Amino acid sequence: MAFTTTLLAWSVIEFGNSMGNQLNYAKDAVRWGTDYLLKAATASPGTLFVQVGDPNMDHHCWERPEDMDTPRNVYRVTSQNPGSDVAAETAAALAAASIVFKDSDPAYSAKLLHTATNVFDFADRYRGSYSDSLNSVVCPFYCSYSGYHDELLWGASWLHRASGDASYLAYIQSNGQTLGASEDDYSFSWDDKRAGTKVLLSQGFLENSIQEFQQFKSHSDNYFCSLVPGSPSFQAQYTPGGLFYKASESNLQYVTTSTFLLLTYAKYLSTNKGVAHCGTSTVTADKLVAMAKKQVDYILGDNPEKMSYMVGFGQRYPQHVHHRGSSVPSVREHPARIGCDEGFQYLHSGSPDPNVLSGAIVGGPDNKDNFADSRDNYQQSEPATYINAPFVGALAFFSSAM
C-alpha cells in the first residue's frame, strides 16, 4: 500500500495538470492511502503497524469481504524488531503526498511531512529488514528481496524533494554509496526502488541544477539505455508483440513502472532540451515517450491477443480475475453467507466474474504474448494496486498529448 501511495502521489505531482476533472478523484485516492498510513505511524510511539491479517490463513480461504472471518492479527515493526524497508517506504509515501496537498490543504500537507520525517528517522535509526523481523508472516508473499538500503535512499530522496531540507541532501551524499547510489538496477517495483530513486534525484539536477545530483542523471541514462533496442547497453527482453518482459509472475507491474519512469524522465529532459546518453549515441525525450506509448497501447489492447489487460476496458478483457470480491457472487445476489471452503468453487469456476473489477490491471501475458484467462493462473490474472498506480500518471500524460 505504501508503494502504491507513493507512485499514485508521484503520478499527481508530475501529471496532475493533465488529469482534468479526474484530479480530485486521484487526490482522494492518495488521501485514502495516507490517512491509513498516518494511523499506522502514529497510533503507538516507536511503532509502525505494517500489516493486518495472517496471509497464510487468508490464503486458505476464498471469501468475499463481507464474509471474511480469518484472524485479523496486527503486525508491527519496532526498535527491537525493525523494518527499515517498510518504514522508509511509508515515509516516502507520506512525503510525496505532502507535495500533492501542499497548496490545496496546507495543514494536512504539513502533518504528512512531519510524520514522514519521524518515520524516516525511525527507519534509519533502527535498521533491519521487516522480512527478518516478521518472517513467515510476510514471506514468501512479500519478502524484501532487495533489502532495505534502497528504501532508505528512496525515502531520503522524497523527503529532500518535499522539504528542500539540506540535511537530506547531506544524508544522500554521505550515505548514498552505502545505500546503492552507484548501483545500476534495471527494474523498478514495490521491492526494489533503485531505478526510481535515480530518476527522482535526476530531477534535482535537470530542473533545479543541483550539481550534487548530476551522477543520478548518468545512472538514469544507464537505466533507459538498457531498455532501448540497438543501444550499446541494451539488455531488456521484449515479447514478439513488443511488451517489455521482466518476470513470469505479474509482469505488468514492471511494465507500468518502467512506462511511468520513461514519461517522467522525458519530462525532466524536456525542461532543458536534454537527451539520454547511450555510449556514443543519444536518446531523445520524444523517443522515450514513443516507447512508453507502445507499452500503454499494448496493455489497452493493441497486442497479438487483442486483449485489454485493464478489466472492463475495451471489447475484450479478462473475465476470470484472481480476486475474491470479483469472483464470488455479491451479497445482493447471494444474501446467505459463503464460507471459507465453499468459496473455492468460484475460484475454480469457468464462469465469468459476476462482479466486474473495472479498471484493474492484471498480471498480463507470458513472454510469447499468450494469456490464459483463468483464476487459477494467478501469475497472469491477479490484479494489484501497485500495477495500477503508475499507470494513472501514464494515462494522464497521453490523455493530454493526444
C-alpha positions in Angstrom: 0.0 0.0 0.0 2.8 2.4 0.8 4.4 1.9 -2.6 1.1 2.3 -4.3 0.5 5.6 -2.5 4.0 6.9 -3.4 3.5 6.1 -7.1 0.0 7.5 -7.2 1.2 10.7 -5.5 4.1 10.9 -8.0 1.6 10.5 -10.8 -0.3 13.5 -9.5 2.9 15.5 -8.9 4.2 15.0 -12.5 1.0 14.7 -14.5 -1.8 16.2 -12.3 -2.1 19.1 -14.7 -3.2 16.6 -17.3 -5.9 14.9 -15.2 -8.6 17.4 -15.8 -11.8 16.6 -13.9 -10.2 13.4 -12.6 -7.6 15.2 -10.5 -9.7 15.4 -7.4 -10.5 11.7 -7.6 -6.8 10.9 -7.8 -6.1 13.1 -4.8 -8.9 11.4 -2.9 -7.3 8.1 -3.6 -3.9 9.4 -2.3 -5.6 10.7 0.8 -7.3 7.3 1.4 -3.9 5.7 1.5 -2.2 8.4 3.6 -5.0 8.5 6.1 -4.4 4.9 6.8 -0.6 5.3 6.8 -0.9 8.2 9.3 -2.8 6.0 11.7 -0.3 3.2 11.3 2.6 5.5 12.0 1.1 7.5 14.9 -1.1 5.0 16.9 1.8 4.0 19.2 5.1 5.7 19.9 8.2 3.9 18.5 5.9 1.6 16.4 4.8 1.3 12.8 1.9 -1.0 12.2 2.6 -2.7 8.8 0.1 -5.5 8.3 -3.4 -6.7 9.3 -4.2 -10.4 8.8 -2.1 -13.6 8.5 -1.6 -14.2 4.8 -1.1 -17.9 5.4 -4.6 -18.1 6.9 -6.1 -15.8 4.3 -4.8 -18.0 1.5 -6.7 -21.0 3.0 -10.0 -19.2 2.3 -11.8 -17.8 -0.7 -14.3 -15.4 0.7 -15.9 -12.1 -0.2 -15.0 -9.3 2.2 -18.4 -9.2 3.8 -18.0 -12.8 5.0 -14.3 -12.6 5.9 -13.7 -14.4 9.2 -10.0 -15.2 9.1 -7.9 -13.8 12.0 -7.2 -10.1 11.8 -3.9 -10.2 13.6 -2.0 -6.9 13.6 1.8 -6.9 12.9 4.2 -4.1 13.6 7.9 -3.2 13.4 9.6 -1.6 16.4 13.1 -0.6 17.5 13.6 -4.2 18.7 12.1 -5.7 15.6 12.9 -3.2 12.9 11.6 -2.8 9.4 13.6 -0.1 7.6 12.3 -1.1 4.2 8.6 -0.8 5.0 9.1 2.2 7.3 11.2 4.1 4.7 8.6 3.4 2.0 5.9 4.7 4.3 8.0 7.8 4.8 8.3 8.2 1.0 4.6 7.9 0.6 3.8 10.5 3.2 6.4 12.9 1.9 5.3 12.5 -1.7 1.7 13.0 -0.7 2.7 16.2 1.2 3.6 17.7 -2.1 0.2 16.7 -3.6 -1.7 18.6 -0.8 0.8 21.5 -0.3 -1.5 24.1 -2.0 -4.9 22.6 -1.6 -4.6 21.6 2.1 -1.5 23.1 3.7 -2.4 21.8 7.2 -2.7 18.2 6.1 0.4 18.5 4.0 2.4 19.7 7.0 1.1 16.8 9.0 2.1 14.4 6.3 5.6 15.8 6.1 6.1 15.9 9.8 5.1 12.3 10.2 7.2 11.3 7.2 10.2 12.9 8.9 9.6 10.9 12.1 9.0 7.6 10.3 12.2 8.0 8.2 14.2 8.8 11.4 12.8 5.6 12.9 13.6 3.6 9.7 17.2 4.9 9.6 17.9 4.7 13.4 16.7 1.2 13.8 18.0 -0.6 10.8 16.8 -4.0 9.7 14.5 -5.8 7.2 10.9 -6.4 8.1 11.3 -9.9 6.5 13.7 -10.8 9.2 11.5 -9.4 11.9 8.2 -10.8 10.7 9.5 -13.9 8.9 6.7 -16.2 7.7 4.0 -13.5 8.2 5.4 -11.7 5.1 7.4 -14.4 3.4 7.1 -15.8 0.8 4.4 -13.4 -0.2 6.1 -10.0 0.1 9.7 -10.7 1.2 12.1 -7.8 1.0 14.4 -9.4 -1.5 16.3 -6.3 -2.3 17.0 -5.5 1.4 16.3 -2.1 3.0 19.1 0.1 1.6 17.2 1.1 -1.5 14.2 2.2 0.6 16.3 4.4 2.8 17.8 6.2 -0.2 14.3 6.4 -1.7 12.8 7.8 1.5 15.5 10.4 1.9 15.1 11.5 -1.7 11.4 12.1 -1.3 12.0 14.0 1.9 14.5 16.1 0.2 12.1 16.9 -2.7 9.2 17.5 -0.3 11.0 19.7 2.3 14.0 21.1 0.5 15.8 20.5 3.8 19.6 20.5 3.2 20.1 17.8 5.8 18.6 15.2 3.4 20.9 16.3 0.6 23.8 15.8 3.1 22.3 12.4 4.0 22.1 11.3 0.4 25.7 12.5 -0.2 27.2 10.8 2.9 25.1 7.6 2.8 24.5 7.2 -0.9 27.3 4.8 -1.8 26.4 2.5 1.1 22.8 2.6 0.2 23.3 1.8 -3.5 23.5 5.2 -5.2 26.2 4.0 -7.6 24.5 0.7 -8.4 22.6 0.4 -11.7 19.5 -1.8 -11.5 17.2 -2.5 -14.4 13.8 -2.9 -12.8 11.6 -0.8 -10.5 9.0 -2.3 -8.2 7.4 -2.4 -4.8 10.5 -4.2 -3.6 13.4 -2.5 -5.5 13.5 1.3 -5.6 16.9 1.9 -7.1 15.9 2.9 -10.7 13.1 5.1 -9.4 15.4 6.8 -7.0 17.9 7.7 -9.7 15.1 9.2 -11.8 13.7 11.1 -8.9 17.0 12.6 -8.0 17.9 13.4 -11.6 15.1 15.9 -11.4 17.1 17.9 -8.9 19.9 18.2 -11.5 17.9 18.6 -14.7 15.2 21.0 -13.4 16.9 22.7 -10.4 20.6 22.5 -11.3 21.6 20.7 -8.1 25.1 19.7 -9.2 25.4 17.1 -6.4 22.7 15.1 -8.3 24.4 15.1 -11.7 25.6 11.5 -11.1 22.0 10.4 -10.9 21.3 11.7 -14.4 24.1 9.4 -15.6 22.6 6.4 -13.8 19.2 7.2 -15.1 20.6 7.3 -18.6 22.0 3.8 -18.0 18.6 2.5 -17.0 16.8 3.9 -20.0 19.6 2.9 -22.4 19.1 -0.7 -21.2 15.5 -0.5 -22.5 16.4 0.8 -25.9 16.9 -1.8 -28.7 20.1 -1.0 -30.5 21.7 0.8 -27.6 25.2 -0.4 -26.6 23.9 -1.3 -23.2 20.6 -2.8 -24.3 19.6 -5.7 -22.1 15.8 -5.7 -21.8 13.6 -8.5 -23.0 10.5 -7.9 -25.2 7.8 -10.3 -26.3 7.3 -10.8 -30.0 4.4 -8.3 -29.8 6.6 -5.7 -28.2 5.8 -5.9 -24.5 8.6 -5.3 -22.0 9.1 -8.6 -20.2 10.8 -9.0 -16.9 9.2 -11.9 -15.0 6.7 -14.7 -15.4 4.7 -13.6 -12.4 2.8 -10.3 -12.5 4.9 -8.9 -15.3 2.8 -5.9 -16.0 3.9 -4.4 -12.7 7.3 -3.9 -14.3 5.7 -2.6 -17.5 3.7 0.1 -15.7 6.5 1.3 -13.5 9.0 1.5 -16.4 6.4 3.3 -18.5 5.9 5.8 -15.8 9.7 6.4 -15.5 10.0 6.8 -19.3 7.5 9.6 -19.3 8.7 11.2 -16.1 12.3 11.2 -17.3 11.2 12.5 -20.7 9.5 15.4 -18.9 12.7 16.2 -16.9 14.8 16.1 -20.0 12.5 18.4 -21.9 13.0 21.2 -19.4 16.4 21.9 -20.9 16.2 20.0 -24.2 18.4 17.3 -22.7 19.0 13.8 -24.0 19.9 10.4 -22.6 23.4 9.4 -23.5 23.9 5.7 -24.5 27.6 5.4 -25.2 28.2 7.4 -28.4 24.5 7.6 -29.3 21.7 9.7 -27.7 18.1 9.1 -27.0 15.7 12.0 -27.1 12.7 12.6 -24.8 10.4 12.0 -27.8 11.9 8.5 -28.2 11.2 7.7 -24.6 7.6 8.9 -25.0 7.2 6.7 -28.1 8.5 3.7 -26.2 6.1 4.4 -23.3 3.1 4.8 -25.7 3.8 1.3 -27.2 3.6 -0.2 -23.7 0.4 1.7 -22.8 -1.2 0.7 -26.1 -0.2 -2.9 -25.6 -1.8 -3.0 -22.2 -5.0 -1.5 -23.5 -5.5 -4.0 -26.4 -3.0 -3.3 -29.2 -1.4 -6.7 -28.8 -1.4 -10.2 -30.5 -4.2 -11.4 -28.3 -6.3 -8.3 -29.0 -6.9 -8.3 -25.2 -7.1 -5.3 -23.0 -5.4 -6.2 -19.7 -7.4 -3.5 -18.0 -10.6 -5.1 -16.7 -13.8 -3.5 -18.1 -12.0 -1.6 -20.8 -12.3 -2.4 -24.5 -14.2 -5.1 -26.3 -12.2 -7.9 -24.9 -10.7 -8.1 -21.4 -10.0 -10.8 -18.7 -13.2 -12.4 -17.5 -11.7 -14.6 -14.8 -9.7 -12.4 -12.4 -7.9 -13.9 -9.5 -9.8 -11.7 -7.0 -12.2 -12.8 -4.3 -14.7 -10.0 -4.4 -14.9 -10.1 -8.2 -15.4 -13.9 -8.5 -17.8 -14.6 -5.6 -21.5 -13.6 -6.0 -22.4 -10.3 -4.3 -24.4 -10.1 -1.1 -27.3 -8.7 -3.2 -27.3 -11.8 -5.5 -26.5 -14.3 -2.8 -27.5 -13.0 0.7 -26.6 -16.1 2.5 -23.0 -16.4 3.9 -20.5 -18.1 1.7 -17.9 -19.8 3.9 -14.2 -20.2 3.7 -14.1 -23.5 1.9 -17.3 -23.0 0.0 -15.9 -20.1 -1.9 -13.3 -22.1 -3.7 -15.9 -23.3 -6.1 -15.9 -19.8 -7.5 -12.1 -19.6 -7.7 -12.1 -22.8 -9.9 -15.2 -22.0 -11.8 -15.0 -21.3 -15.6 -17.9 -18.8 -15.4 -17.1 -15.1 -15.9 -16.7 -12.9 -12.9 -20.2 -11.8 -11.6 -18.7 -8.5 -10.4 -16.5 -6.7 -13.0 -13.4 -5.2 -11.3 -13.4 -2.2 -13.5 -10.1 -0.5 -14.1 -7.9 -3.2 -12.5 -4.8 -4.3 -14.5 -3.9 -8.0 -14.2 -0.5 -9.6 -14.3 -0.6 -9.9 -18.1 0.7 -12.3 -20.8 3.7 -14.5 -20.9 6.9 -14.0 -22.9 5.2 -15.2 -26.1 2.2 -12.8 -25.7 0.0 -15.7 -24.6 -2.6 -15.1 -21.9 -4.5 -17.8 -20.0 -7.7 -16.2 -18.7 -8.1 -18.4 -15.6 -8.4 -17.5 -11.9 -6.2 -20.4 -11.1 -3.4 -18.8 -13.1 -2.7 -16.1 -10.5 0.6 -15.3 -12.2 -1.3 -13.8 -15.1 -4.8 -13.0 -13.8 -4.1 -11.4 -10.4 -4.5 -7.6 -10.2 -2.7 -5.3 -7.8 -2.9 -1.7 -6.8 0.9 -1.3 -7.4 0.3 -2.2 -11.0 -2.3 0.5 -11.5 -0.8 3.4 -9.6 2.0 4.3 -12.0 -0.4 3.7 -14.9 -2.5 6.6 -13.7 0.3 9.0 -14.5 0.9 7.4 -17.9 -2.7 7.7 -18.9 -2.9 11.3 -17.7 0.1 12.1 -19.9 -1.3 10.6 -23.0 -4.8 11.9 -22.4 -3.5 15.4 -22.9 -0.9 14.5 -25.6 -3.5 13.2 -28.0 
